[in-house]
Amino acid sequence: MHDETSLVIDRGQYADAKTPWERETWREAALGWARRELAARGLRETGRLGVRLRPWSVLVRIPVEGPVQGIEGVEGLGGLDGPGVATGRTAVWLKANPPAGAFEAPLTAALARLVPQYVLKPLAVDADRGWSLLPHGGELFWQALDRDPADPRAWEEPLRQYATMQRALIPHTKELEQLGVPSARTTALPEVFDQVVQFIHSTAEPAVDPARLRALRPLLLDSCAELAELGIPDSLDHSDLHDGQLFHPAPGHYTFFDWGDAAVSHPFCSFLVPAGRVRERYGPEALPRLRDAYLEPWTGNGRTTAELRRALTLASRLGVIGRAASWNRHFPGASAATRAAGATESAKSLLKLSPDEPLF
C-alpha cells in the first residue's frame, strides 16, 4: 500500500472535505480493484499516484506501463509486445462517486455501448460501488482553445457532435433512468425544483429567503408547459459541459466525459454552461453562431428555426435547475460547511430562473 508520502494529494479549496479516501479499508478496496483490472489488461503501475479529493468525487491518477492498444495519451512509446500492440507509458484514472452520483459508472459504460464515437470507453466499472477505471482521453478542449484563443468558431463542431449524440440517445432515456441517472424530464422540472428548494432550506442558515424562491414557481410552470408544447423529446443533459469536460484528441474529433452531474431532461438545457463559457471568453456576439451550430442537428421534423430558438431560450434558463440539483451530490457525512456552500450555490442557480436575473 501507499503511504501519504508516496502520494500527490490535491484537496483544492476543500481541505476539510469528508471522502471515503480517509478510510484505509476503502482505499485498499478501491486501489485493489483498480490494480486487478489493470493486471488483467497487462498494465502495471509505474509511479506515484495523484489523488484529487472533492466533496463529490475521489479521482486517482495511476501511471501505468504495458500494452496500450486502445488507450489514448501514450507517452514515449516503446517497442511491440505482439502484432500491432504497442507498449509504453500512459495514465489511467480511477474515479469514485458518492451514492447520489454512483450512476456515473454504469452510465459511462452504457454510453460507450450506445454512442461509442462520442465518449470514453471505460477500462472497467463497478456499478454497485460507483467506481470507474478510465483511460486518458488525449488533449483537453481548453488546451486547444488556448492555442487559438481568438476564434469562438472552435466551439461549433463539438456542439454539433454533442447535439447529434443527444439525438441518438432519445430512444434510450428509460434505459438510462433505470441505471440510476436522475430523471428531470421537462414536465417534472417543477418537482425537481421543489426538491432543490427543500435541500436549500434544510441547511442551518438558508442562503435565500424561502419566499423569494417560491415566487419563481408560477413562472417555472409556464416555461415548462411552453417548452413541452414545442415537442422536443427529453434526452441526456450533461449539465456541466464546459471546455474541461471534453477531449480533443484529433482534428474533428471530440470526446465527452465526466457525467456525474447528468440527468435525463430537456436536451437543450445543456446549452447553458457552454454558452456561459463562450460569452465569458469571447463576448455575447459569439453566441448566435454557436446557438445555430448546436441547433443544426435538431432541424427537421416540421420544427421551424424560430421554434427551435425559442425552445433553446426556455431550456437554457431552465437548465439552472439541473445545475442547482447537482450541488447536493456529495459523500455522506459532509460537513455543515460543505452543505451550506452547496445550498448557497443551488440558491444562486435557482434565482436565475427569473428573466430579471442575468443568466451568465
C-alpha positions in Angstrom: 0.0 0.0 0.0 1.0 3.6 -0.5 1.5 5.9 2.5 0.8 9.6 2.4 4.4 10.5 1.4 4.2 8.4 -1.8 1.1 10.2 -3.0 0.4 13.6 -4.5 -2.8 14.8 -2.9 -4.8 17.7 -4.2 -7.6 18.9 -1.9 -8.1 22.2 -3.7 -10.3 24.6 -1.6 -11.8 21.7 0.3 -9.2 20.9 3.0 -11.9 19.6 5.3 -14.0 17.6 2.8 -15.1 14.2 4.0 -14.5 11.5 1.5 -14.1 7.7 1.7 -10.4 8.1 0.9 -9.7 8.8 4.6 -10.7 5.2 5.4 -7.9 2.7 4.9 -10.3 -0.2 4.2 -11.9 1.8 1.4 -8.5 2.8 -0.1 -7.4 -0.8 0.0 -10.6 -2.0 -1.7 -10.7 0.7 -4.4 -7.0 0.6 -5.3 -7.0 -3.2 -5.1 -9.9 -3.4 -7.6 -8.1 -1.0 -9.9 -4.9 -2.9 -9.8 -6.6 -6.2 -10.5 -8.3 -4.7 -13.5 -5.0 -3.2 -14.8 -3.2 -6.5 -14.3 -5.9 -8.3 -16.3 -5.0 -6.0 -19.2 -1.3 -6.4 -18.8 -0.8 -3.0 -17.3 1.3 -2.3 -14.3 1.6 0.8 -12.0 4.8 2.7 -12.5 4.9 5.8 -10.3 3.3 8.0 -7.7 -0.4 8.2 -7.5 -2.0 11.6 -7.9 -5.1 11.9 -5.7 -7.8 14.6 -6.2 -10.3 14.8 -3.3 -13.5 16.8 -3.6 -16.8 16.5 -1.7 -18.4 15.0 -4.8 -15.6 12.6 -6.1 -12.3 10.9 -5.5 -10.1 10.8 -8.6 -6.8 8.9 -8.7 -4.3 9.2 -11.5 -2.4 6.0 -11.9 0.7 6.0 -14.1 0.9 2.7 -16.0 3.1 0.8 -18.4 2.3 -2.0 -20.7 0.2 -2.8 -23.8 -1.6 0.5 -24.6 -3.7 -0.5 -27.6 -6.9 1.4 -27.3 -5.7 3.8 -24.6 -5.2 7.4 -25.6 -2.4 9.7 -24.4 0.6 7.4 -24.8 3.8 8.9 -23.7 7.1 7.6 -25.1 6.1 4.5 -27.0 8.5 1.7 -26.7 8.6 -1.5 -28.8 6.0 -4.1 -29.6 4.8 -6.9 -27.4 3.0 -8.6 -30.2 1.3 -8.0 -33.6 0.2 -4.4 -33.5 0.2 -3.9 -29.8 2.5 -1.1 -28.6 4.0 -0.8 -25.2 4.6 2.4 -23.4 3.7 4.7 -20.6 0.4 6.5 -20.0 -2.0 7.1 -17.2 -5.4 5.8 -16.2 -7.9 7.3 -13.9 -9.8 5.7 -11.0 -13.0 7.7 -10.2 -15.3 7.1 -7.2 -18.6 8.8 -6.9 -20.8 9.3 -3.9 -24.1 7.3 -3.7 -26.1 10.2 -5.3 -23.7 10.2 -8.2 -22.9 6.5 -8.4 -24.9 6.2 -11.6 -21.9 7.7 -13.5 -20.1 4.4 -13.6 -22.9 2.4 -15.3 -23.8 5.4 -17.4 -20.3 5.7 -18.7 -20.4 2.0 -19.7 -23.8 2.4 -21.4 -22.7 5.4 -23.4 -19.6 3.5 -24.6 -22.1 0.9 -26.0 -24.7 3.3 -27.3 -22.7 6.2 -28.7 -19.0 4.9 -28.7 -17.8 7.6 -31.2 -18.5 10.4 -28.7 -17.4 9.1 -25.3 -14.6 7.4 -23.4 -14.8 3.6 -23.2 -14.0 2.7 -19.6 -11.5 0.0 -18.9 -13.7 -1.3 -16.1 -16.7 -0.2 -14.0 -18.1 -1.4 -10.7 -21.7 -0.2 -10.9 -22.6 -1.2 -7.4 -19.8 0.8 -5.8 -19.8 3.7 -8.3 -16.2 3.1 -9.4 -14.9 3.7 -12.9 -11.4 3.0 -14.4 -10.9 5.3 -17.3 -8.2 5.7 -20.0 -6.5 9.0 -20.7 -8.5 10.8 -23.4 -5.9 13.0 -25.0 -5.8 16.7 -25.2 -8.5 18.6 -23.3 -10.5 21.1 -25.3 -9.4 24.1 -23.3 -5.8 23.3 -24.2 -6.8 23.5 -27.9 -8.7 26.8 -27.3 -5.6 28.3 -25.6 -3.6 27.8 -28.7 -6.1 29.8 -30.8 -7.9 31.9 -28.2 -9.5 34.5 -30.5 -11.7 32.1 -32.6 -15.1 31.2 -31.0 -15.9 29.1 -34.0 -13.8 26.3 -32.4 -16.9 25.5 -30.4 -19.1 24.9 -33.4 -18.1 21.3 -34.2 -18.1 20.0 -30.7 -21.6 21.4 -30.1 -22.8 19.8 -33.3 -21.4 16.5 -32.3 -22.8 16.8 -28.8 -26.3 17.6 -30.2 -26.0 14.6 -32.6 -25.2 12.4 -29.7 -28.2 13.6 -27.7 -30.5 12.9 -30.6 -29.1 9.4 -30.8 -29.8 8.8 -27.1 -33.5 9.8 -27.2 -34.7 6.2 -27.7 -32.6 5.1 -24.7 -33.7 7.5 -21.9 -35.7 5.0 -20.0 -32.7 2.6 -20.0 -30.5 5.4 -18.7 -33.0 6.2 -15.9 -33.0 2.5 -14.9 -29.2 2.8 -14.4 -29.9 5.5 -11.8 -29.5 8.6 -13.9 -31.7 11.3 -12.3 -34.9 11.9 -14.0 -35.5 15.6 -14.6 -37.8 15.4 -17.5 -39.3 18.7 -18.9 -42.7 18.1 -17.3 -41.2 17.1 -14.0 -38.8 20.0 -13.6 -41.2 21.8 -11.1 -40.9 18.7 -8.8 -37.1 18.8 -9.1 -37.2 22.5 -8.3 -39.2 21.7 -5.1 -36.6 19.0 -4.1 -33.8 21.5 -4.5 -35.6 24.2 -2.5 -36.1 21.6 0.2 -32.3 20.9 0.2 -31.5 24.6 0.4 -33.8 25.2 3.4 -32.6 22.1 5.2 -29.3 23.9 5.9 -28.8 25.7 9.2 -28.9 29.1 7.6 -30.8 29.2 4.2 -28.9 31.3 1.7 -32.1 32.9 0.2 -35.4 33.9 1.7 -37.8 31.0 1.0 -40.5 33.3 -0.3 -38.1 34.6 -3.0 -37.7 31.1 -4.4 -41.3 30.1 -4.1 -42.3 33.2 -6.1 -40.5 31.7 -9.1 -42.6 28.6 -9.3 -45.5 30.0 -11.4 -43.0 31.3 -13.9 -41.4 27.9 -13.9 -44.7 26.1 -14.6 -45.4 28.3 -17.5 -41.9 27.9 -19.0 -42.1 24.1 -18.7 -45.5 23.9 -20.2 -44.5 26.0 -23.2 -41.3 24.0 -23.7 -43.1 20.7 -23.5 -45.6 22.0 -26.1 -42.8 22.5 -28.6 -42.4 18.8 -28.6 -38.7 18.1 -28.5 -38.1 14.8 -26.7 -36.1 14.5 -23.5 -32.6 13.2 -23.7 -29.4 13.2 -21.7 -28.3 16.5 -20.3 -24.6 16.6 -19.3 -25.4 19.7 -17.1 -21.8 20.9 -16.9 -20.4 20.9 -20.4 -17.5 23.3 -20.2 -14.2 23.2 -22.0 -12.6 21.0 -19.4 -15.2 18.3 -19.8 -14.3 17.2 -23.4 -11.2 15.9 -25.0 -10.0 16.9 -28.5 -7.7 14.0 -29.3 -7.6 14.5 -33.1 -8.8 17.0 -35.7 -12.6 16.9 -36.0 -12.9 14.5 -33.1 -14.3 15.3 -29.6 -14.9 13.0 -26.7 -17.4 14.0 -23.9 -16.8 12.8 -20.3 -17.5 13.4 -16.6 -21.2 12.6 -16.4 -21.6 13.0 -12.6 -24.0 15.9 -12.9 -26.0 14.4 -15.7 -29.8 13.9 -15.8 -32.5 12.8 -18.3 -34.0 16.2 -19.1 -34.7 18.5 -22.0 -31.6 18.2 -24.2 -31.3 22.0 -24.7 -30.6 22.5 -21.0 -27.1 21.5 -21.9 -26.5 24.8 -23.8 -26.5 26.8 -20.6 -22.9 26.0 -19.5 -21.0 26.2 -22.8 -22.9 29.4 -23.7 -21.8 31.0 -20.4 -18.2 30.0 -21.1 -18.3 31.3 -24.6 -19.9 34.6 -23.5 -17.2 35.0 -20.8 -14.3 34.3 -23.2 -15.5 35.9 -26.5 -18.4 38.2 -25.6 -22.1 37.9 -26.4 -21.7 38.5 -30.1 -20.3 34.9 -30.4 -23.5 33.3 -29.1 -25.9 33.4 -32.1 -23.5 31.5 -34.4 -22.8 28.8 -31.8 -26.6 28.6 -31.0 -27.3 27.8 -34.6 -24.4 25.2 -34.7 -25.9 23.4 -31.7 -29.4 23.6 -33.2 -28.4 22.3 -36.7 -28.7 18.6 -35.8 -32.2 19.3 -34.4 -33.7 20.7 -37.7 -36.4 18.8 -39.5 -39.4 17.1 -38.0 -41.5 20.1 -39.0 -40.0 22.5 -36.5 -39.2 26.0 -37.6 -36.0 27.8 -36.8 -38.0 30.2 -34.7 -39.4 27.3 -32.7 -36.0 25.8 -32.1 -34.5 29.1 -31.0 -37.5 29.7 -28.6 -37.0 26.2 -27.1 -33.3 26.9 -26.6 -34.1 30.1 -24.9 -36.5 28.5 -22.5 -34.4 25.4 -21.8 -31.2 27.3 -21.3 -32.8 29.2 -18.4 -34.5 26.0 -17.1 -31.0 24.4 -17.2 -30.2 26.2 -13.9 -32.4 23.6 -12.1 -30.0 20.8 -13.1 -27.0 22.8 -12.0 -28.7 23.5 -8.7 -29.6 19.9 -8.1 -26.0 18.7 -8.6 -24.8 20.6 -5.6 -26.3 18.0 -3.2 -24.4 15.1 -4.7 -21.7 14.8 -2.1 -20.3 12.0 0.0 -22.2 11.0 3.1 -21.2 12.8 6.3 -20.4 16.1 4.5 -19.7 18.9 6.9 -22.2 21.6 7.7 -19.9 24.0 5.8 -19.9 21.8 2.7 -23.7 21.5 2.8 -24.1 25.2 3.4 -21.8 26.0 0.4 -23.8 23.7 -1.8 -27.1 25.2 -0.7 -25.8 28.7 -1.4 -24.7 27.7 -5.0 -28.0 25.9 -5.5 -29.9 29.1 -4.5 -27.8 31.3 -6.7 -28.7 29.0 -9.6 -32.4 28.9 -9.0 -32.6 32.7 -8.8 -31.6 32.8 -12.4 -35.0 31.3 -13.3 -36.2 34.9 -13.2 -35.8 36.8 -16.5 -34.8 39.8 -14.4 -31.6 38.0 -13.4 -28.7 37.7 -15.9 -28.3 34.1 -17.0 -24.5 34.3 -17.5 
